[in-house]
C-alpha cells in the first residue's frame, strides 16, 4: 500500500510539473507570436497551431490535465489508456529529437523564445518519457496499433504541404516545398513519418522488455 501511495504521488507530481510547464509555455509562445506579428486573432491561431510542436505539446497538456483532474469525464479513460499515452510519448519525443538533431543549429533564439523552446523541445519530452516509463502500466500493445498512431502525423504532413501551397508558409525548413521543391519536401516528410514508425517499435519493445523484467 505504501509503495502504491508513493507511486501515485510521484505520478501526480511529475504530471503536475509537466502541466505547469505547458500552462506557462503555450500561452507565452502565443503572446510572443501576437506581439511580433500583424496577424488577426484567427490568423495568429492558424499560424500557432501550424507547428507540430505546438499541437503535440497541446496534446500533452490535455493528457496531463485529464489524468490529474478529469477522471470523472468519460474521455479521461481514453487519455489513461496505455496505448494513448505511448502514442503521445512517441509524438513528443519526436518533437524533441527533430529539433535537437535537425533544427537547433539553424535557429538563434533569445530570451523568452529560448525558454519556451527548451520547454517544448527538451524539458517536456524528457519528463513525459519518464512519466511513460516509470508510472504507466505498460500493458501489451500490438504492433498493428502503430498504423493508428500514424494517422495524426500523416494528417499533419499532408495539411502542412497543402496549406503551404496557398500561403507559402512552411513551419519547418525540411518540409519547405518553396525552397526545396515538392518532391524533396515530400521525401523529407516520409522520412519523418518513418522516424515515427521506428520510435513506436522501440517504445513497444521497451514496454515488452519492462513487462518481462518486472514479472
Order of alpha helices (4+ residues) and beta strands (2+ residues): alpha-alpha-alpha-alpha-alpha-alpha-alpha-alpha-alpha-alpha
